[in-house]
Amino acid sequence: MSTEEVWQAFTHKLLDCEKTFVPTKSNHKGRPKPIWMTHKALKSLRHKYKTFDKYKRADHPACVRAAKAAKRAAQNQA
């Protein structure tokens, strides 16, 4: 066997062993929140999304209030 063939056989075997024996971990929680975001800011952001889903208009007064509250909560991080 040439050097290339031996290298290909070695890498193939190594990848097979890695696939078989190395455990994988998946994130079941979805997208994690940014480190800088507090619980209050995250809660107000979720409320903003929920309000928009309810009214489907960004210019609705409830959506405007929720957007302002989320922006205020995000800016008060520092």
N, C-alpha and C positions, 0 to 999 in steps of 0.2 A: 504494500500500500504506500501511496505517496503521502507526503506531509499534509497536503490539503485534505485528502480522504480521511486520514486519522483525526485531523482537527474537526472535520464535519461530524464524524462518528462520536467524538468526545462531546462536542457541544450538544448534539442531539440527545445523547444519554443524560447529560447534565440537566437539560431542560425538562426531559421526561421525569427525572427524579425530583426536580423542583416542583413540577406540577402535581406530582403524587404526594410528596411528603411535607411540603411547606404549607402551613395553614394560611388561609386568607381571612381577612377581617373586612366586613362591610359595615357601612354606616347606615343604620336603620332609622335614624332620627331625621333624615333629610338634611337640608342645608343648615349648617350651624350658624349661630348668630355671630356677628363680629365681636371681637374682644372688648372694644370700647363701648358697646351698647349695653345699657343697664336694663334691668327687668322692666322698669317703668316705660322706657323708650320703646322696648320691644312690644309691650302690651298696647301702647298707643298706636304703634304702627300696624299691628294686627287689627285693631279697631278701625283704623282708616281703611284697610283692605276690605273688611267685612261690611262697612258702611257703603263703600263704592259698589260692592257686589249686590247690595240690597237695592240701591237706587239707580245704578248704571249711568249716572251723570255726574261729572266732576264739578259742575256748577250748582249742584243741589246744596242748599244751606247746611245740611247735616254733613255732607262730604267736605265742604269748605271748613267747617269747624273741626272735623276730625283731622284734616290735613294740617291745619294750623297747630293743633295740639301735638301732633306727631313731630312736626318740625321744631316746635318749642322744646319738646322732651329730648330730641336728638341734639339740639344746640346746647342744652344745659348739661352736657356731659363733662365739660372741663371745669 
